[in-house]
Amino acid sequence: MPCKAKQAIEKFKRPQELALSPDSSCLTPHCKKLLALSAGNQLQRAIYLALCPMKIQELPPDSRPREKMLTRGPASLSDSELLALLLRTGMAGRNVLQCAQDMLKASDGLAGLLLTPPGQQKAIKGLGPAKQSELLAVMELAKRAMAQQLASRAVMQNASSVQLYLQLHLAHIAHEVFAMMFLDSQHKLLCMETLFRGTLSQTSVYPREVVLRALHHHSAAVVLAHNHPSGSVHPSPADLHLTQSLKSALALVDVRVLDHVIVGPGQAFSMAEQGVL
């Protein structure tokens, strides 16, 4: 907001005078209308703060995201405050906290923002190439950290971690994909691969290729996985039939199927947990 507008708001106690004064030329018609409808200093201050957002440095120390994290821990911060720490800077007329709130609202929350495909992130106002790279780096760090954990112990000791790991990789994809987690004899993660890509509602999976990839990685066991872009993670009859076909094919080379996990935005279905494997 121009400095002239700030001086105009501070100069007049009666908003009607401000709206009709020569100094009001630097205000938009919308601002003039709000001020003309007002009759008290409290609304003037509210409008002033809305039009001239407070910088992070001007907030009380215990309200600044970085200081708040250091004194109270990361769990004390809201989603917008955590995001603001990553973004670091705001935009013209919007401080970094306001930008973070705008981005979360436009993406339907933190999960929606972080799982937005890179090609679509550029449509979010304020999310330029540098900030996109930072968010992508956060997601990649989370994936790698979970992969290291799964490689250090038997994956089925913590089924929820397996499901979260698969959600991070697959839940945001707009078309169906089929993936496999290849495990060693102690059921620790060797690697994960996406084997097949399909359409919005289906994908073709070839048992021969599945067996070949399991042999290539010298796997003793596997976890099958695919996503449902529609959002419903309940298995279809085709999903159940495919699972049994792959179990039979992999059993011929002594590879066990420990689970088949179906993921969608914010949810997952484990066939092993539900007793339909």
C-alpha positions, 0 to 999 in steps of 0.5 A: 500500500502506498505510504500516502494511504497510510498517512491518510488513514492515520490523519483522520479520526472520522472515516467519512472524512477520509473517504471524501478527502483529497488524500483518499485518491491513493485508496481503492474504491473498495477501501473508501467504501469500507471506511465510509461505512465505518464510524470508529477507530477500531475499524480503521485499525482493522482495515489498516492492518488488513491493507498493510500486513504486519511483517514477521519481525514486527510480531511479538517474539513468542508469536514468530514461527521460528522463535515459537518452534525453538521455545515450544517445539515444532508440534506447537506450530500450526500448518501455516506457521510450519509452511511459513518457515519453509517459504521464508518470504512473502509477497507484495502486500502479503506477509509470509504467514498470509501467503502460507494460509493462502496456499493451504486454502488453495490446496485444501490443506497441507497434504493437498499442497505437498502432494500436488504434482510439480506441474500443477504447483506453479498454478498456486499463487506465490509458489514460484520455482524456488519455493516449489523446489523447497517443497519437493525437497521436503517430500523427497527427504520424507520418502528417503527417511521412511525408506531408510527406516523400512530398510533397517527392520522387517516392514510388517513390524509397522504396517502403518509405516508401510501404508504411509510410505506408499501413500507418499509415493502413490496417493497423489498420482492422477492415474492408476499405477501398480508398484512393488516393494521388494524385500529380503529374507528378513523382510527388510526393504530392498527397493520399491519400483513402479511397474505399470501405469494405467488410466484413471480407473484401471491398469494392466498388470502382467504376472510374468513381468512381476516375477522377473522383477522379483528375481532381478532383485533377489527378493524373498518377499514382496508387498504389492501396491496400487492407487485408486485415483477415485478416492475409494480404496476398497478393493474391487473383484478385479483387485482381489483376483489379481492378487491371487494370480500374482500370489500363485505366480510368485509362489512358483519361485518361492517369493511370498506376497506379504500384503497388497495395499491400495492407497488413495488421498489420505487413506489406505487399505491393507488386504493383509490387515483385513484378512482378504489376502 
